[in-house]
């Protein structure tokens, strides 16, 4: 199954430098990921603007995934670099742009200052609503999987955004899905997402996955209030 969301028509990576999250499942930045395998220097080192990417033109109606190779809103990215990219997005008001981060609290100051154009969709990845796992997996807490902000804090940040800032669509990626509590669907409902994507790990990392039955029930609950894009759905690696 493709790593891309079905509604995306193209990607755009105007920010160079290495993503700081070090997610073990990342298709691009993990030890076996694209950047390491092909020594892609563009995505190594400190955050910086790739000037050639700022010359890109975008068609009306296109849906552009911004920075699918890293995280534009990571704490380590200087605010001025983010502003350069947001201003570029504002030059194409008839094009849709997906912003996707694991640090959604960083959206808030840019929203308060009205610097995020309305044609930008505010996305975040929330793999679970818990930081501790009890499934058959070598990983028992989230910090063994990623250096990103806790998923629980991402939920809180996005709920605040949904409550205080209603001018942008919100997108949630639950991919790769990790085991979750019975309250997960309700936590997502409070974010008022335009759409949600759900999918399992594609790279055999033996993550603390929920059973397929549990995931399908979650999807049923999500579909009561939002669009759900089904990505890789299969039995958990530990299921017979």
Rosetta blueprint (number, residue, H / E / L):
1 X L
2 X L
3 X L
4 X L
5 X L
6 X L
7 X L
8 X L
9 X L
10 X E
11 X E
12 X E
13 X L
14 X L
15 X E
16 X E
17 X L
18 X L
19 X L
20 X L
21 X L
22 X L
23 X L
24 X L
25 X L
26 X L
27 X L
28 X L
29 X L
30 X L
31 X L
32 X L
33 X L
34 X H
35 X H
36 X H
37 X H
38 X H
39 X L
40 X L
41 X H
42 X H
43 X H
44 X L
45 X L
46 X L
47 X L
48 X E
49 X E
50 X L
51 X H
52 X H
53 X H
54 X H
55 X H
56 X L
57 X L
58 X L
59 X L
60 X L
61 X L
62 X L
63 X E
64 X E
65 X E
66 X E
67 X L
68 X L
69 X L
70 X L
71 X L
72 X L
73 X L
74 X L
75 X L
76 X L
77 X L
78 X L
79 X H
80 X H
81 X H
82 X H
83 X H
84 X H
85 X H
86 X H
87 X H
88 X H
89 X H
90 X H
91 X L
92 X L
93 X L
94 X L
95 X L
96 X E
97 X E
98 X E
99 X E
100 X E
101 X E
102 X L
103 X L
104 X L
105 X H
106 X H
107 X H
108 X H
109 X H
110 X H
111 X H
112 X H
113 X L
114 X L
115 X L
116 X L
117 X L
118 X L
119 X L
120 X E
121 X E
122 X E
123 X E
124 X E
125 X E
126 X L
127 X L
128 X L
129 X L
130 X L
131 X L
132 X E
133 X L
134 X L
135 X L
136 X L
137 X L
138 X L
139 X L
140 X L
141 X E
142 X H
143 X H
144 X H
145 X L
146 X L
147 X L
148 X L
149 X L
150 X L
151 X H
152 X H
153 X H
154 X H
155 X H
156 X H
157 X H
158 X H
159 X H
160 X H
161 X H
162 X H
163 X H
164 X H
165 X L
166 X L
167 X L
168 X L
169 X L
170 X E
171 X E
172 X E
173 X E
174 X E
175 X E
176 X L
177 X L
178 X L
179 X L
180 X L
181 X L
182 X L
183 X L
184 X H
185 X H
186 X H
187 X H
188 X H
189 X H
190 X L
191 X L
192 X L
193 X L
194 X L
195 X E
196 X E
197 X E
198 X E
199 X E
200 X L
201 X L
202 X L
203 X L
204 X L
205 X L
206 X L
207 X L
208 X L
209 X L
210 X L
211 X L
212 X H
213 X H
214 X H
215 X H
216 X H
217 X H
218 X H
219 X H
220 X H
221 X H
222 X H
223 X L
224 X L
225 X L
226 X L
227 X E
228 X E
229 X E
230 X E
231 X L
232 X L
233 X L
234 X L
235 X L
236 X L
237 X L
238 X L
239 X L
240 X L
